[in-house]
Amino acid sequence: MSLLLKLSALIDWITDHVGRYAIWLLLAATLISAGNAFSRYGFNLSSNAMLEVQWYLYSAVFILCAGYTLMKNQHVRIDLISNRISDKARNWVDVVGIVVFLIPVAVMIAWMSWPGFVDSYVNMEESSNAGGLVRWPVRLIIPVGFALLAMQGVSELIKRVAFLMGKGPDPLEKPVDHGVAAPTNQETAK
């Protein structure tokens, strides 16, 4: 188990760095979007290439950060059910979900999207819009992003199995924010 936990830590390190660097793509997309709006409304100039760049960047952030979101345990959950079951049961639900759904679907999408990227790259597919960009960079993001998500799924599976075996902390435990008092049950009922 210690070797698997080291593998999990390595995957987490990769995912963390991808997430931290991808945030800069969001800043770039925001600046490009502001520049596009300024040039369009200020000077009546527009560029399909710049619009497509911002779409590519937003897509990259969304897809490349899926694994980061999973690692930080910030993905969508059905809290109505999740909060009513034990820690062990929650981790078992995650183990089943990761093994049956997350990893197979992420691997399948990465695998099935790879030929689309290769075809786009070989043929230097371009946007159908006038002045548009080549499409292969955005097509590459899909298999890379889903491969990263599958890798993070493996890491999360290792952490949950370690917890269930009593060899690690509960990966689903929410971090305690010491700066803000948690609301009491009476306060949340209001």
BELGIUR-V919776 format. One record per helix or strand. SS is the DSSP state (a for helix, b for strand). FROM is the first residue (numbers start at 1). TO is the last residue. If there is no record, write none. Layout:
SS | FROM | TO
SS | FROM | TO
This chain:
a | 2 | 43
a | 48 | 64
a | 66 | 71
a | 79 | 82
a | 87 | 122
b | 126 | 126
b | 134 | 134
a | 136 | 164
a | 185 | 189
